[in-house]
Amino acid sequence: MISMAGKTALITGGSRGLGRAAANRLAELGANIAILDIDDQAAATVEEVRLLGRRATYRKTDVSSNEAVRESVASVEGELGHIDILVNNAGIVKNIAPISRMAPEAWQKELGVNLSGPFNLIQAIAPGMAERGWGRIVNISSAAARGGLFNQAGYAASKAGVLGLTQNVTLEFAGKGVTCNAILPGVIGTENVMAMPQEIFDQAVRLVPTGRVGEPEEVANLIAFLCSDLAGYINGVDILIDGGAALNTVVLGSRKALKS
């Protein structure tokens, strides 16, 4: 039985989707929860966690700002105590354009949230974990980190960068009781995925050998395992959770390939 009793977990992007599922799963296992998000809907997740009998708090934070992250982390630690678990989940998927026409500011924004965000949180939290001799960091990357995503170079590049960051954190902190691993979700039934045009959604699901989308709770279960003592010797790895979709020869992210 996995127990998170006495632990405090900080989750970015916890207002919905994978972050919300992770917050509830870790709380079910006994952890107190802090959420950093720019969406005030995170307050609803906080209430769900409190109904589970855990302490919970929320800070409205732009994770791409190192200063804002440090202020929020200090505030959270003042309320809940030191942070034992970090789940870097916040991300944006709104910059859709071919490279030749991609606005530089859109590229920078996507890298700021998706890659600098995890860096900022790790920089603020990992040293304290190392001093205490125990910590768990889970970075949410994407299957697109390995195969690209049609017309989404910023997203794919930022998520690939998360893999390199994960490996370097392991090299620097593994000897101090801290693990850092990356999860690469495929087609998961979050709000954004379920809102995709039906034709694209159906085509994407057909490429998944299991024949369905994954559930956010299934990703949350993997997060919980990686954050537990059971996973203490798993470090610096990236784990696909995609129902076997990567085994297909067609690149999931290519709409041209999907239509061929």
N, C-alpha and C positions, 0 to 999 in steps of 0.2 A: 504494500500500500504506500503510495507516494504521499508525503506530508510536507506542506509548506508552512506549518505552524511556526509562528514567531518570525517569519520572513516578511520583508516588504519588497514589493515588486513595482517598478515604474514602467509604464507602458505608454509609448507615444502613439498618437492616432487611435485613441481608445473610444471614440465616439460611436463607432459602428464597425461592421465587417469583422475582419480578423482581430483587430484590437479589442473590440468589445467582447468577442468570444473568448479571447485570451484572458481578459480581466476577470470574467466570470468563472472561467475554469480554475485559474490560480486561486481565486477567492474561495471556491468550493473546497480546494485542497488546504485552505487555512491561511493564505497570505493576505496581508493588508495591501491595498492597491492605491497607487498614485497614477494619475493620467495627465499627460501633457498633450494638448491639442489646440488648434485654433477654432474648433467648432464647439460652440456652447452645448451642443447635444451630448457632449461628454458628461454633462451633469446627470443625465439619465442613467448612464452606465454606473456612475458613482452611487446613485440610489439603489440600483440593482445589487451592487456589491454590499452595501450596508444592510440590505434585506437578508443577505446571507450571514450576517453577524460579524462582518469584518469592518475595520476602519478603512475609510477611503477619502480621497481628496482629488481635486482637479485644479490645474493651473493653465490658463489660456496662454499658450506659448508658441511662437514661431521657432521651430527647431533649427531653422537655417541660421539663426542668430546665436552666436556663441555666448554673447553677453546675456541674452534673454534666457538661454538654457541654464547658465550658471546661477542666475537669480532664482529661477524656478526650482532647480535642484536644491539649493540652499533652503528655500522656503519649505519644500516638501520634507526635507530632513529635519527641519525644526519642528514640524508637526508630527511626523510618523517615525522619526529616527532614521538611522542609516539605511541605505538602499542595498539590498542583497541581490536583487534580480533586475535586469534591464532588458526590455523587449523593444527593439527599435523597429517599429511597425509603420510609423507615419510616412506617407508617400503621396505623390501626385502623378496622375496619368492624364494630363490635359494638353500636352504639347504634341499635336499631331500635324506633321508636315514633312515633306521630303527634305533631305539635308540641304539641297540647293536653295530652299526657300524658308528654312527654319530661322526664326528670329533669334539673334544672339541672346537677347534678354530672356527669352523663353527657355533656351538651353541652360543659361546660368541659373534660372529659377528652379528648374527641375533638378539639376545637380546640387543646388543649395539645399533643397528639402530632402531628396532621396539619398544623397551621399554625405554632404557636409553635416546634415542632421545627425545621423548615427555617429559620425566622428565627434561632434560637439558633445553628445551625451556620454560617449565612452570616455572622452577626455575629462569630463566633469565627475564621472562616477567610478571608473575602473581603478584609479589609484587608491581610493578608499577601500574598495573590495580587496585589493592586494595587501593593504596594511592589516586588514582583519583576517586574511588568509582564506577567504571563501567568497566566491561570486559567480553569477551565471549571466551571460550576455547572449541573447538570441537576436540576430539581425534578419529581418524579413527582406529577402531579395526577390527574385522572380525567375521562372523558367526562361524568360526573355534574356536573362544574363548569359545564357549559353547559346541561344539560337537567334537572338535579335528579335525585333518586332517591326513589322512593315510600317514605314513612315513615323517611327517613334525612336529615333536614334538617341535622343536625350534620355528617355526612360531606360532603354536597354543598356546604354553606356553607364548610367548611374547605378543600375542594379548589378552590372558586372563589376563596377568599382567596389561595391559592398563586399564582394567575395575577396578581393585583395585586402581590404580593410580587415575583414574577419581573420584572415591568415596572419596578418601582422600583429593584431591584438593577441593572438595565441602565442606567437613567438615572444612577445614582450611580457605577457602576464601568466602564462601557463604554469611556470614554476612557483607561482605565488597563490595557487589555489583557485584561479579564475579560469573558467572555460568560456570560449566564444565560438559560436557556431552559426551557420546561416541556413535558413530554410528557403527553398525555391518553390513557391506554389505555382501550380498550373491553373486550370480553369476551376475556380472556387466560387461557390454560389453566394457571393457578396451582393450588396445592393447594386453596385456598378455593373457587375457581370450579368445579373438577372435583368438589368435594364437595357442590355444590348439589343439591337434589332434582331428580330426572331430568326431571320435567315442566317445571319452571322453566328448567332448563338447555336442554332441547330447544326451548322457545319462544324463548329468548334467541338461540340459534344461528340460528333461522329468520329473525330480523331482520337477520342479517349477510349482505350480498350475496355475500360469498365462500363462504358456506355452512359455515364452520368457525370454531372459536375460534382466536385468535392464539397463537403460541408465545412463552413468556418469552424465548427466544433472539432472536426477532424484535424485541422491545422492546430487548433488550440491544444489538443491532446499531445501532439508532437512537441509543441512549445513546452508544455508542462513536463514531459519526460526529460527534455534537454535541460530544464531548470532544476531537476531533482538530483539527489545524491546518486541515483542509479546511473546517471550519465557522466559521472565524474571523470572518466577516462576518454570521453568523446570530446575532441577539441580541434578546432580549426577546419572543420569539414562543412561541406554544403550538401544538403539533403533535399532531393526532389520529392514533392508530394503532388503528383499529377495524374494518378490513376493509370500510369504507364504510357502517357501520351508521347513522351520523349522517344519511345521505341518506334514511332511512326517515321517514315522517311519524309513526309510532308512537314514543312515548318509550320507550326501551329499559328505563329503570328503573321504569316503572309496572307493577306486577303487575296492577292493574285493567285497564290497556290490553292487557297481554299475554293476559288471559283473555277479552277482549271479542271 
